[in-house]
Amino acid sequence: MPPVLDIQLHLQAHAPGRHFSLGVAFSSPSLRTALLGPSGVGKSMTLQAVAGLIEAPGHVQVQGQVLQDSQRGLRLSARERGVGYVFQDYALFPHMTVRQNVAFGVRRPGQPRSPQAEDRVKEMLARFQLEELAQAWPRHLSGGQRQRVALARALAAQPRLLLLDEPLSALDTELRGRLRDELQSLLEQIRIPVLLVTHDPQDVAQLAQTVIRLRPGEAARPESVAEQPAAVRLA
């Protein structure tokens, strides 16, 4: 039985006077895995490489499906990978309504939306309680509403993997706790692999089953949240 996630990537970034290099290698047996580590260690870059948004040599495998294998010369494009991505700032399209943002998740370039796609949009709007906001613009939404739209858009295409980059960090403390509960319930329902980036130990404790710690100069290793509560504490 292959692991849920099997990832080995070499990440590099260049800027004037600075070079960043990170080797990430881990496998996880869990549907919900969190990347935990200090700022600047490469957590978000890892998500971007897994999604195919940036190039990084190595391999990415999700539940036995190979999305990238540099040794074999295989690298699926971002669209071909079937990955849903919720960015830290949600990255909603400001010129699109809520409905249009959600529909973007099932859009196929050069093709009209099928009746099945329209049904999927309606399903996502209903699931995330967005029907009354369908014609609203992102600038008129609260932080919690924007998060729900971003999740609906990411899940509309029925991805094989969901990537969450600090999905609660833009919210105030009270709202964060309530939406964390909602997100936990959602992740338990959808039953697809999730890779989560967070700085918050409470996010890890509530949303993840396995933690991958990223530290400068150290190899990443999986830790069970249930068996090792210390794994959710930041130094």
N, C-alpha and C positions, 0 to 999 in steps of 0.2 A: 504494500500500500504506500504510494508516494506521499510525501508531506503535503500539507495544504499549500504552503509557500516554500519555495526553494530559490534563493536569490544570492547571486554573487556578482558584484559590480565593482568596477574601478572608476571612481569619479574624480574629475579634474576640472579646475576653474582657474583662469588667469585674469589678473588685473594689474594695473601699474604698481610695481613694487611688491606684489603679493602673488603667491602660487598656493593653491589649495589642492590637496590630493587625499583621497579617502578610499580605502578598500573596505567594502561591506560584504560580508559573507555569513548567511544564516539560513536555517530552515526552521519552520514552525509547524507543529501538528495541529494548531488551533485555527478555528474560523476567524477569531478576532485577535489580532496581534498589534501591539503598540510599540512604536519606536520612541525611546526615551533617552534624553541626553541634553547637554547644555546647548545654548544658542551657538550657532556657527559650526557645529560638528558635522552637519551634512544631512540632517533628517529630511528636510524638504527637498533637497537635491536627490535624495534616494527615491522619494515618491515620484519626482519628475522623470527620473531614469526608468523606473518601473513602468510608468505610463507611456514611455516612448517619446516624451516631450524633449528630452535632451539625450545625446548619444553618450553611452558609457559602455566600454567593453565588458563582457561577462555573460551571465545567463540569468533568465527569469522564467520560472516555471510556476504555474498556478494549478493545483489539483491535477498534476500530471500533464497539463497542456503547456507546451513550450512556446513562450512568446518571444524569446531571444536566446540565441546560443552562438556566441562569436566564433567559437571553434568550428562550428558547422556552417558559418556564413549565413545564419538565419537571424533576421531582425524584422519582426512585424512592425508596420507603421502604428502610430498612436491610434488611428481609427480602427485598424484591424485587430488591435489587442482586446477590444471589448472591455475597456476599463472605465468605470465611473469615477470622477474626480470632483471633490468638494474642496475648493481653495479656502485659505484662511480668511480672505475678505469676501468670499462667496463668488466673486467675479461674475455677477449677473450682467447681462447686456442692458445698458441703460436706455437704449433706443427701442427695446422690446418690452411688451407687456408681460405679466406673469405667465399667461397662457403661451405666448410666443417663446419665452425662455424655456418653459418645460417642453414645448414641442421641438425645440432645437435638439433635444436629446435623442429624438427619433427621426430626425431629418436625414434624408439621403441626398447627397449632392446631385442636382440635375433631374431629380425625380419628384413628382407630386406626392404628398403624403397619402398613404393608403387608408382605407377605412379602419384597418387594424391599428394603424398608428394613431388615428384620431381617437379610437377607443382607449388606447393606452394613455394618451394625454388626459382624457376625462377621468380615467382611473387614478392617475397620479394626483390630479387636482382634488379629487374626492378624498383620497387616502391622507393627504396632508392638509385637508380642510382649507383649501385655497379657492374653492369655487366662487365665493363672493369677491375674491380679489383678482379674478382671472384677467380683468381688463386694467388693473392698476399698474402703474410704473414703479420700478424698483425704488426710486427716490422717495416714494410715498410710503414705503414699508418700514415696519419696525425691524430691529435686529433679529428677533425670533422668526418673523415672517420671511425675511430674506434667507435665513438658514433653511427654512422649510422649502422654499422655492429651489434653492441650490440642491438640496437632497432629492427633491422630486425630479429635477432635470437630470441629475446623475443616475437615478434609478430607472428613468423612463425607457432607456435602451436595454434594460435587463442585462446589466454587465456581469461578467464572470468574476470581477474583483472591484471592490469599492475602496477608494483611497480618500482619507479624511485628513486634511492638514490643519491642525489646531481648530477644529470646527466650533469650539465654544469660546475661544479666547477673546472674540470681539464683543462679548456680552457682559452685562453687569452681573454681580455675584448672585443676586436673587434669581434673575432669569436664567443664568447658567445652570443652577441647580435643577430648575424645573425642566429645562430642555435636555439636560443630561439624562433625566429619567425617561423622557420621551424618546431620546435617541437610543437608550439601552433597550427599550421595548421594541423599537423598530428593528434594530440589529438582530434581536432574538427571533423576530418574525421572518426576516428576509432570508436568513440562513445562507448567505454567500460569504466568501472570504472578505475580510476587511483588514486593511493596514492603516493604522491610525498614528499620526504624529501629535504629540502633546508635551507640554511642560508640567501639566497638572497631575499630581499623584492621585487625586480623586477621580479624574477621567480614567486613569489606568485601572484603578481598583474596581470601577463600576462598568467600564466598557470593554476591557481587554481580558483575555484568558492567558495569553503569553506576552511577556515583555522582552524586547530586544534592546539592551543598553548600548548606546553608541558613545564611546569615550575616545578622545584623541590618543592614538598610539596603542589602543587595545583592541583585541578581536571581539566582535559582537557575539553574544551568546544568548540563547533563549532561556528565560526564567518563567516558571509557572507563577501566576499571580496568587492562585489558591494555596500553593505549597510554600511560597516564599513571600510573605507580606512585606518584608524589607525591600523587595524589589520595586515597590511603588514609592519609596521615599527618595527624595532628592537630597543630595549632600549639601 
